[in-house]
């Protein structure tokens, strides 16, 4: 799941969309902001980025009553199926896992539900989103436990190609002001229960 902000005539429209649909729209239209995404080589050619705004770990999660902890990804895949959502960072990290071992859905809530209902052995998800996903399913954070870290990522605001550079710079200026005021740290702690250890936000213009 991802937020898509369409900014036309200074009247932003915010939508919550499956990641696959959001990124498809952002690669074909200007004035779209994806909130939030990691950076890879392909996206560096398609988007302008502002940030970082958060950091997270991509982890495999098991049910709390499952006491097996895999030593590595190959052992995890041998132990059972893995639920992920389409075009997520997790899917890229699991590209070498056989398709029959992956259960791919459109939303992280569906993937979490597969784990909780014992239809898969593991759920692969960004740590920063786990608490919110479980809350939406009326489940406590103690329903699952992390068993294997796959990556550590920083997340950014991503602006689609064709977006006015002045608009991108305005977002950057506002984010830096929020950081310097201390309000950013307070919001980060409120939502994620930790103080951010992030550098001052910068603009990363897309490469050609």
MOJOSUL-V30498 format. One record per helix or strand of 3 or more residues. SS is the DSSP state (helix for helix, strand for strand). FROM is the first residue (numbers start at 0). TO is the last residue. If there is no record, write none. Layout:
SS/FROM/TO + SS/FROM/TO
This chain:
strand/1/7 + strand/10/16 + helix/18/25 + strand/31/36 + helix/40/43 + strand/46/62 + helix/72/78 + strand/81/84 + helix/88/92 + helix/98/100 + strand/101/104 + helix/107/115 + strand/121/125 + helix/126/135 + helix/140/142 + strand/143/159 + helix/164/180 + helix/182/191 + strand/201/203
